[in-house]
Amino acid sequence: MRDLYDLLHAIKEKPAMYLGSPSVSNLFIFLIGYNFARREQGIPITTQEQKFLEFQPWLQQRFSLSTSASWARIILLYAVDEVQGFWLFFDLLTEFLQQSISPIESKANSISKSEAA
């Protein structure tokens, strides 16, 4: 089974296959469904998923915002549209994960490296 970062990498490579089109809002809803399905199946939260829960508070701090808006809505404040927001999500996720590199988060590097290829 794929872990969270493998799944995000696959979505980044082929967004239409998973989301219909590259859209930060569609990505947000997809991940809500992913988390719901895992909880319904009794699959415990992984270290990666636990770390990802810190992404929204990190975004709020990074942009000096105090809001209850989702990370997707925060990103849309700084993007021209849904597509740009989709790509900005991956840039911000890479930045977020690189702040505390560990063996688990090292998969995030593959997200940014695939973009350079």
Sequence and secondary structure as in RCSB ss.txt:
>XXXX:A:sequence
MRDLYDLLHAIKEKPAMYLGSPSVSNLFIFLIGYNFARREQGIPITTQEQKFLEFQPWLQQRFSLSTSASWARII
LLYAVDEVQGFWLFFDLLTEFLQQSISPIESKANSISKSEAA
>XXXX:A:secstr
   HHHHHHHHHH HHHHHSS  HHHHHHHHHHHHHHHHHTT    HHHHHHTTHHHHHHHHTT      HHHHH
HHTSSSHHHHHHHHHHHHHHHHHTT  TTTTHHHHHHHHHH 
